[in-house]
Amino acid sequence: MTTKKPQSLKLLADPANDAFLLEYSPFFRLTQAESLYQKRMAENLKAVGMDIPRWRILMILHEKSPSTISEIADRALMKLSTMTRVAQRLEKDSLVKLAPNKRDARSTDVHITDGGESAVDKIRAIASRTFRRATEDLSAKELKTLNSLLTRLSEAL
């Protein structure tokens, strides 16, 4: 009597496999986690009059200001047109200042303002609560491994 060898999880995770199920797919799991994270963050940010696109931009600028609209769009994985509109909304709210780039007249620099830095302080506390809830069952080592694996997936794509 021969026994059928179980398929590897990697093989089962391949959508071309007849035995494929969404539960085997790391990308399905990533999408679930990301969607739930975005939902919770959106709910929590709304309470302080903020949204996810503006939060992303402010956090990027908190790390490196000024940055060009193109640099922020690339880092935030946003379309340039969307990034421009969000930056204009942030400027209207006095959270950033837009200025022509001194080296390239076709580029626009985005500078975080003191008001933007104050907003960052508020939204970091909100983001921290969401982060802690999502990662409470992960050890520091598991979080490091997760970040490493996600980085490798991103680089492969």
Helices and strands as residue ranges (DSSP letters): H 9-12, G 22-24, H 26-46, H 52-63, E 67-68, H 69-76, H 80-92, E 96-100, E 108-112, H 114-135, H 140-156
